[in-house]
Structures are given as C-alpha cells and as structure tokens.
Amino acid sequence: MGIHALQVAAAMGAHVIALTSSASKIDMLHKYGAQDVVVTTDDPHTQISDLTHGRGVDVVLDNVGLPHVFDTAFKALGKRGRYVLTGQLDRQKISFYPVFAFFKEAVITGSASTSTASFLRSLELLECGLVQAVTAEYALGEAVLAHRAVGESTVVGRAVLVP
C-alpha cells in the first residue's frame, strides 16, 4: 500500500519524502514518485531536517505500524503535523510520550477505508497511468521466487503471478 500512497501523493502534487530501511529500494521509490528518499540507517533525523529546512514534515503516512518506524517518522513530524496510521505488519505495540504530541500539537489518527468518491478517483489515476498497481510480475513457474521476494521485502508494492 505504501508505494501506491506514494504515487497518489506525488500525482496530487505533494513533495514526497519516502523512508526505507533498504538502500536497494531507493531507485524504485524515486521511480514511483518520491522526490527524496531517506534510508533509516543513515541518520534519518538529520536528513529529514535538512530536506525540510528544520520545519519537519506536514503529514506522515505510516503503512507498517512498527515501533522503530513510528519513532523515526514521529520525530520527523513538524508543528501541527498529522500522523496517519493505515497498517500494522505485526502485533508489536507502539509506545511514546504524549508530551511530544502536545509540544508538536500533532494529530495522530488511523485510516482504514475509503469513500466511494476516493475509490473512483483512484481508478482514474490508474487509468491515466499516474499510479501503477502492480510493481512486479513473475511467471507462474516462478511462484516460489515471488513468494520469497515478497517475504524478504525485496518487492516494493504488489507482485502478481502471470501464466
């Protein structure tokens, strides 16, 4: 879902800063619309501060809901920023000090679904080529390879098996 949200945000004119734990995904994230990519193992706070001129980001869209991602991304959030949780990869709990939200005047919210109008707009973005739903294709005979790639997170976005 992250790669799709990235494409939609870019198509709507947002300046997208993508976070990744893997330098091997940098080119792919740029390809799908990220203007900047920050590798979380390379001092992400300094990089994001530099990219935003110390202001922080306006919106964080967190599709994985992992504690280390929350820690990094919440620190990147600027004054009156909005942190939107849309997914959780596992059952790890996220904890933080509420005072940090107070000082930033931050909004932390969840988003689980979409309106019919937003869904139809998404279809329009797919139709005109601004968003690509599938980012990797594997032959049916490569099913084991495809499952391994998805399991190891080397696929960014969605993979499909084709006959």
Residue, then its C-alpha position, 0 to 999 in steps of 0.5 A: m500500500g505504501i508505494h501506491a500512497l506514494q504515487v497518489a501523493a506525488a500525482m496530487g502534487a505533494h513533495v514526497i519524502a519516502l523512508t526505507s530501511s533498504a538502500s536497494k529500494i531507493d531507485m524504485l521509490h524515486k521511480y514511483g514518485a518520491q522526490d527524496v528518499v531517506v534510508t533509516t540507517d543513515d541518520p534519518h533525523t538529520q536528513i529529514s531536517d535538512l530536506t525540510h529546512g528544520r520545519g519537519v514534515d506536514v503529514v506522515l503516512d505510516n503503512v507498517g505500524l512498527p515501533h522503530v518506524f513510528d519513532t523515526a517518522f514521529k520525530a520527523l513530524g513538524k508543528r501541527g503535523r498529522y500522523v496517519l496510521t493505515g497498517q500494522l505488519d505485526r502485533q508489536k505495540i507502539s509506545f511514546y510520550p504524549v508530551f511530544a504530541f502536545f509540544k508538536e500539537a500533532v494529530i495522530t489518527g488511523s485510516a482504514s477505508t475509503s469513500t466511494a468518491s476516493f475509490l473512483r478517483s483512484l481508478e482514474l489515476l490508474e487509468c491515466g497511468l499516474v499510479q501503477a498497481v502492480t510493481a512486479e510480475y513473475a511467471l507462474g513457474e516462478a511462484v516460489l521466487a515471488h513468494r520469497a521476494v515478497g517475504e524478504s521485502t525485496v518487492v516494493g508494492r504488489a507482485v502478481l503471478v502471470p501464466 
